[in-house]
Amino acid sequence: MNDPADFKAHTAPRQPDENRRTVRMRRLKEARLVFNNRQSVMSCIVRDASKFGARVTIGEPYLVPFEFDFMTPGETPRQARKVWVRQNEMGLQFID
C-alpha cells in the first residue's frame, strides 16, 4: 500500500487547461466586455486571471465577438480575444 506506484495510479491526471505559461490567480470580480464600437456591453465575473488571459462566467458567451475590450473597475482596459466557450464560461486571451 505504501508503494509509490500505487500512489501514482490513484492521482488525478493533469487537466489540459493547466498547461499555462503562468499561474492563474483565483478571483471573483465583476468585469465588462465592450464591443460594437462601444455600443454593446456585457457584464461577467472573472473566475481566474493571469497577465496573459482570464476565465469568465457570462450569461451568453456565444454573443461575444472574437475581439473586444475587457474592463475591470480600477484597472486599465485591455483588448482581448475569445479563445474557448463551455456553457456559460469563456476563456479569453489578452492581445495588447
Residue, then its C-alpha position, 0 to 999 in steps of 0.5 A: m500500500n505504501d508503494p509509490a506506484d500505487f500512489k501514482a495510479h490513484t492521482a488525478p491526471r493533469q487537466p489540459d487547461e493547466n498547461r499555462r505559461t503562468v499561474r492563474m490567480r483565483r478571483l471573483k470580480e465583476a468585469r465588462l466586455v465592450f464591443n460594437n464600437r462601444q455600443s454593446v456591453m456585457s457584464c461577467i465575473v472573472r473566475d481566474a486571471s493571469k497577465f496573459g488571459a482570464r476565465v469568465t462566467i457570462g450569461e451568453p458567451y456565444l454573443v461575444p465577438f472574437e475581439f473586444d475590450f475587457m474592463t475591470p473597475g480600477e484597472t486599465p482596459r485591455q483588448a482581448r480575444k475569445v479563445w474557448v466557450r463551455q456553457n456559460e464560461m469563456g476563456l479569453q486571451f489578452i492581445d495588447 
